[in-house]
């Protein structure tokens, strides 16, 4: 499977979001390095599960719509 890739701007935005979360929810100030390592962990270890669930949900949706399409046949 291909690795999930983020562009530079999106990665920086996510790092800022992680820093904000830790500051607001845990009253901890994280630097860019710590936030970047957390983001790397999420992307490498957790994101594939979310991605795969999205692929499955899409497959299920398309499959259900295809069955609906077959109901339009005239007998």
N, C-alpha and C positions, 0 to 999 in steps of 0.2 A: 504494500500500500504506500502511496505517496505521503510524505510528511506534510503536515499543514504548515503553510508559509504565510507570514504576515508581512505587509509592506512596512517600511520604516515609520511612517506616520501613524498607522494603525497600532503598531507595537508600542510606540511612545504614548499614544492615547490610553492604551490598556495599562501600561506601567503607571501612568498618572492615576487611573481609576483604582488600581490596587493600593497605591500610596494613600489616596483619599479614604478608601475603605478602612484601612488599618488605623488611620488617624481618627476618623469619625466613630468607628465601631469598637475599636480596641484601645484607643488613646495611645497608640504606638506610632512613632515616626519612623518610617522606613526610607532608606535611600534608594537611588535608582538601581544599584546592583542587587540588593535584596529583592526588590520588586520585580526586577528582570528575571531573577532565578525562580521566583514563584510563578511568574508567567510561563517560563520555559517548562516548568514541571506540569503546569495545567495543560499546556499545548501538547506536550509529549505523552503524558500519562492519562489525562482525563478527556481531552477534547475528542480523541478518536471515538470514544463511546457515544458522545453527543452526536457526532457526525454520522456514525453508523445508525443511530436511532432515527436521525433525520432521513437517511436513505431508506430505511425500512418503512417509515411513515409515508414517504413519497410513493414507494412501491405499493403499499397497501391502498393508498388513495387512488393511484392509477388503475390498479387491479379492480377495485370497486367500481370505478367509472367505466371500465371496459365491460363489466358485467351489466351495468346499466345500459350501455350501448346495445348489447345483444338483445335487450328487452324490446328494442324498437323494430325487430324483425317482424315481417308480416308472414303469417302461415296460411 
